[in-house]
């Protein structure tokens, strides 16, 4: 199994467990020991210290949704700008 954060192979624990750590709230997958210790646990601690509730969606899911929304907005803005420029050009040619 691979770590959903660093994509490296998750090592088998001394007791034989090979399922990795829960990587939430960073991703919906599993984390290796290093990513769990350096990224997942510190993120959970920050949320607790800030008094914020644990998110209901992983941060990677939220970022992907925001990237999709941004891409749609960019396309829409380009389309609007193209229409405005065409209207300006049509008015200027008359």
N, CA, C and O of each residue as an XYZ file, in Angstrom:
376
protein
N       0.853     -1.169      0.000
C       0.000      0.000      0.000
C       0.900      1.233      0.000
O       1.947      1.255      0.647
N       0.468      2.267     -0.745
C       1.255      3.497     -0.832
C       0.635      4.597      0.015
O      -0.580      4.655      0.202
N       1.496      5.461      0.518
C       1.067      6.625      1.302
C       0.333      7.586      0.372
O       0.816      7.888     -0.719
N      -0.817      8.060      0.798
C      -1.594      8.968     -0.040
C      -1.029     10.390     -0.035
O      -1.511     11.248     -0.775
N      -0.019     10.645      0.786
C       0.597     11.973      0.840
C       1.896     11.994      0.035
O       2.029     12.780     -0.903
N       2.856     11.134      0.396
C       4.165     11.150     -0.281
C       4.277     10.126     -1.408
O       5.226     10.157     -2.191
N       3.317      9.232     -1.484
C       3.246      8.183     -2.515
C       4.290      7.079     -2.361
O       4.429      6.238     -3.249
N       5.029      7.070     -1.240
C       5.990      5.997     -0.992
C       5.271      4.793     -0.395
O       4.164      4.902      0.132
N       5.930      3.650     -0.492
C       5.372      2.411      0.050
C       5.258      2.511      1.569
O       6.191      2.959      2.235
N       4.117      2.094      2.116
C       3.927      2.077      3.572
C       4.563      0.816      4.118
O       4.263     -0.296      3.683
N       5.448      1.014      5.081
C       6.181     -0.098      5.679
C       5.265     -0.935      6.581
O       4.310     -0.421      7.162
N       5.569     -2.211      6.683
C       4.849     -3.105      7.585
C       5.375     -2.880      8.996
O       6.585     -2.854      9.221
N       4.449     -2.716      9.952
C       4.828     -2.477     11.349
C       5.445     -3.746     11.949
O       5.268     -4.842     11.416
N       6.157     -3.590     13.047
C       6.805     -4.725     13.726
C       5.790     -5.786     14.138
O       6.110     -6.973     14.190
N       4.551     -5.347     14.433
C       3.515     -6.297     14.854
C       2.795     -6.948     13.667
O       1.861     -7.730     13.850
N       3.242     -6.616     12.449
C       2.661     -7.212     11.252
C       1.586     -6.371     10.587
O       1.135     -6.702      9.491
N       1.165     -5.286     11.235
C       0.125     -4.428     10.655
C       0.682     -3.691      9.447
O       1.765     -3.109      9.511
N      -0.061     -3.718      8.348
C       0.417     -3.077      7.125
C      -0.592     -2.090      6.545
O      -0.561     -1.801      5.349
N      -1.479     -1.577      7.381
C      -2.522     -0.688      6.878
C      -2.204      0.789      6.915
O      -2.997      1.592      6.423
N      -1.076      1.179      7.479
C      -0.730      2.593      7.549
C      -1.599      3.330      8.558
O      -2.351      2.722      9.319
N      -1.479      4.645      8.547
C      -2.229      5.501      9.461
C      -3.332      6.230      8.710
O      -3.221      6.462      7.506
N      -4.384      6.589      9.412
C      -5.456      7.384      8.829
C      -4.890      8.768      8.497
O      -4.420      9.468      9.394
N      -4.926      9.166      7.240
C      -4.324     10.424      6.796
C      -5.289     11.608      6.881
O      -4.927     12.719      6.494
N      -6.480     11.397      7.369
C      -7.449     12.487      7.494
C      -6.987     13.440      8.587
O      -6.575     12.945      9.636
N      -7.017     14.720      8.443
C      -7.792     15.520      7.502
C      -7.048     15.936      6.234
O      -7.586     16.709      5.440
N      -5.825     15.443      6.023
C      -5.108     15.844      4.815
C      -5.631     15.155      3.567
O      -5.871     15.805      2.549
N      -5.807     13.846      3.642
C      -6.364     13.099      2.512
C      -7.351     12.070      3.063
O      -7.469     11.885      4.274
N      -8.044     11.418      2.158
C      -8.977     10.363      2.563
C      -8.305      8.995      2.620
O      -8.957      7.995      2.920
N      -7.000      8.945      2.332
C      -6.298      7.678      2.271
C      -5.521      7.350      3.526
O      -5.903      7.719      4.636
N      -4.419      6.647      3.321
C      -3.552      6.198      4.403
C      -2.220      6.919      4.322
O      -1.797      7.351      3.250
N      -1.552      7.046      5.486
C      -0.266      7.728      5.562
C       0.808      6.792      6.101
O       0.533      5.906      6.910
N       2.031      7.007      5.638
C       3.179      6.271      6.179
C       3.538      6.876      7.541
O       2.992      7.910      7.926
N       4.441      6.240      8.254
C       4.847      6.727      9.573
C       5.373      8.161      9.515
O       5.006      8.997     10.342
N       6.236      8.441      8.534
C       6.852      9.775      8.445
C       5.805     10.851      8.180
O       5.794     11.875      8.864
N       4.933     10.643      7.212
C       3.899     11.647      6.907
C       2.917     11.795      8.066
O       2.448     12.897      8.353
N       2.609     10.687      8.729
C       1.722     10.765      9.882
C       2.333     11.647     10.964
O       1.660     12.509     11.528
N       3.624     11.422     11.252
C       4.300     12.165     12.321
C       4.577     13.619     11.951
O       4.519     14.499     12.809
N       4.877     13.875     10.680
C       5.294     15.225     10.289
C       4.185     16.086      9.696
O       4.315     17.309      9.643
N       3.084     15.455      9.244
C       2.035     16.235      8.595
C       0.642     16.031      9.192
O      -0.046     16.999      9.518
N       0.232     14.774      9.334
C      -1.133     14.491      9.782
C      -1.349     14.894     11.240
O      -2.258     15.665     11.547
N      -0.514     14.372     12.134
C      -0.677     14.670     13.564
C      -0.523     16.170     13.837
O      -1.332     16.730     14.577
N       0.501     16.848     13.259
C       0.587     18.297     13.484
C      -0.650     19.064     12.980
O      -1.076     20.026     13.619
N      -1.220     18.655     11.857
C      -2.429     19.325     11.354
C      -3.589     19.137     12.318
O      -4.334     20.078     12.588
N      -3.742     17.941     12.829
C      -4.810     17.698     13.803
C      -4.588     18.542     15.058
O      -5.535     19.096     15.618
N      -3.329     18.636     15.496
C      -3.011     19.431     16.690
C      -3.336     20.910     16.464
O      -3.856     21.575     17.359
N      -3.033     21.418     15.285
C      -3.335     22.820     14.966
C      -4.842     23.056     15.023
O      -5.297     24.052     15.585
N      -5.596     22.161     14.454
C      -7.057     22.311     14.462
C      -7.582     22.306     15.897
O      -8.454     23.100     16.250
N      -7.047     21.412     16.715
C      -7.478     21.349     18.112
C      -7.089     22.613     18.877
O      -7.899     23.166     19.621
N      -5.834     23.074     18.691
C      -5.374     24.281     19.380
C      -6.176     25.509     18.985
O      -6.398     26.407     19.798
N      -6.605     25.541     17.737
C      -7.388     26.683     17.254
C      -8.850     26.586     17.681
O      -9.625     27.523     17.490
N      -9.214     25.453     18.257
C     -10.599     25.258     18.657
C     -11.534     25.020     17.491
O     -12.745     25.207     17.606
N     -10.972     24.609     16.376
C     -11.784     24.370     15.178
C     -12.220     22.912     15.144
O     -11.475     22.024     15.559
N     -13.417     22.671     14.655
C     -13.870     21.276     14.536
C     -13.091     20.555     13.438
O     -12.571     21.181     12.515
N     -13.022     19.270     13.550
C     -12.373     18.474     12.519
C     -13.208     18.618     11.243
O     -14.431     18.489     11.292
N     -12.568     18.883     10.110
C     -13.333     19.037      8.861
C     -14.099     17.767      8.514
O     -13.751     16.673      8.958
N     -15.134     17.929      7.723
C     -15.903     16.767      7.282
C     -15.373     16.227      5.956
O     -15.685     15.102      5.565
N     -14.571     17.035      5.270
C     -13.938     16.613      4.020
C     -12.435     16.778      4.165
O     -11.966     17.656      4.889
N     -11.678     15.929      3.470
C     -10.223     16.074      3.524
C      -9.810     17.351      2.803
O     -10.501     17.823      1.900
N      -8.690     17.893      3.209
C      -8.210     19.129      2.613
C      -7.897     18.956      1.130
O      -8.097     19.884      0.346
N      -7.412     17.788      0.737
C      -7.129     17.574     -0.684
C      -8.422     17.584     -1.504
O      -8.430     18.058     -2.639
N      -9.502     17.067     -0.939
C     -10.794     17.108     -1.637
C     -11.268     18.547     -1.809
O     -11.757     18.928     -2.872
N     -11.120     19.337     -0.756
C     -11.533     20.738     -0.809
C     -10.715     21.491     -1.853
O     -11.259     22.265     -2.641
N      -9.399     21.258     -1.852
C      -8.520     21.941     -2.814
C      -8.887     21.548     -4.247
O      -8.937     22.405     -5.129
N      -9.141     20.270     -4.483
C      -9.525     19.824     -5.830
C     -10.818     20.490     -6.270
O     -10.934     20.921     -7.417
N     -11.795     20.578     -5.369
C     -13.055     21.241     -5.702
C     -12.827     22.716     -6.019
O     -13.430     23.253     -6.948
N     -11.960     23.371     -5.252
C     -11.667     24.783     -5.491
C     -10.933     24.967     -6.819
O     -11.187     25.936     -7.535
N     -10.033     24.052     -7.152
C      -9.318     24.137     -8.427
C     -10.282     23.977     -9.596
O     -10.159     24.681    -10.598
N     -11.237     23.063     -9.479
C     -12.232     22.883    -10.530
C     -13.082     24.138    -10.686
O     -13.347     24.587    -11.801
N     -13.506     24.697     -9.555
C     -14.322     25.910     -9.599
C     -13.540     27.057    -10.230
O     -14.090     27.830    -11.015
N     -12.261     27.168     -9.887
C     -11.419     28.225    -10.435
C     -11.265     28.062    -11.942
O     -11.313     29.042    -12.685
N     -11.079     26.826    -12.391
C     -10.938     26.568    -13.825
C     -12.208     26.959    -14.563
O     -12.140     27.541    -15.646
N     -13.364     26.646    -13.991
C     -14.642     27.026    -14.607
C     -14.773     28.550    -14.656
O     -15.200     29.114    -15.663
N     -14.397     29.207    -13.554
C     -14.472     30.667    -13.501
C     -13.539     31.296    -14.532
O     -13.909     32.264    -15.196
N     -12.330     30.748    -14.667
C     -11.372     31.277    -15.645
C     -11.910     31.166    -17.064
O     -11.799     32.105    -17.852
N     -12.492     30.020    -17.385
C     -13.064     29.820    -18.717
C     -14.207     30.814    -18.936
O     -14.319     31.416    -20.004
N     -15.050     30.979    -17.917
C     -16.172     31.901    -18.028
C     -15.683     33.326    -18.231
O     -16.224     34.053    -19.064
N     -14.667     33.734    -17.479
C     -14.129     35.088    -17.614
C     -13.516     35.305    -18.995
O     -13.682     36.372    -19.587
N     -12.818     34.315    -19.502
C     -12.239     34.428    -20.845
C     -13.344     34.565    -21.892
O     -13.229     35.346    -22.836
N     -14.409     33.795    -21.709
C     -15.529     33.854    -22.644
C     -16.197     35.234    -22.593
O     -16.515     35.810    -23.634
N     -16.405     35.754    -21.400
C     -17.018     37.077    -21.235
C     -16.125     38.151    -21.852
O     -16.609     39.037    -22.555
N     -14.817     38.069    -21.586
C     -13.887     39.054    -22.148
C     -13.896     39.005    -23.667
O     -13.836     40.047    -24.321
N     -13.969     37.812    -24.233
C     -14.014     37.655    -25.691
C     -15.277     38.303    -26.256
O     -15.217     38.992    -27.274
N     -16.421     38.085    -25.599
C     -17.677     38.689    -26.049
C     -17.620     40.217    -25.970
O     -18.063     40.910    -26.886
N     -17.074     40.729    -24.878
C     -16.960     42.186    -24.715
C     -16.078     42.766    -25.815
O     -16.420     43.785    -26.414
N     -14.948     42.123    -26.080
C     -14.046     42.603    -27.130
C     -14.698     42.546    -28.507
O     -14.496     43.435    -29.333
N     -15.477     41.502    -28.749
C     -16.172     41.393    -30.036
C     -17.196     42.518    -30.172
O     -17.336     43.100    -31.248
N     -17.915     42.830    -29.087
C     -18.891     43.909    -29.127
C     -18.223     45.252    -29.360
O     -18.734     46.082    -30.111
N     -17.066     45.470    -28.710
C     -16.317     46.709    -28.910
C     -15.861     46.817    -30.368
O     -15.970     47.879    -30.980
N     -15.354     45.716    -30.915
C     -14.882     45.713    -32.286
C     -16.032     45.953    -33.270
O     -15.867     46.645    -34.274
N     -17.196     45.371    -32.968
C     -18.362     45.567    -33.840
C     -18.840     47.014    -33.813
O     -19.228     47.555    -34.849
N     -18.817     47.641    -32.655
C     -19.227     49.045    -32.525
C     -18.220     49.967    -33.215
O     -18.601     50.954    -33.843
N     -16.946     49.639    -33.093
C     -15.897     50.456    -33.692
C     -15.905     50.382    -35.211
O     -15.474     51.325    -35.874
N     -16.378     49.301    -35.764
C     -16.383     49.110    -37.225
C     -17.590     49.741    -37.895
O     -17.633     49.823    -39.122
N     -18.578     50.192    -37.116
C     -19.789     50.738    -37.717
C     -19.652     52.195    -38.029
O     -20.590     52.806    -38.541
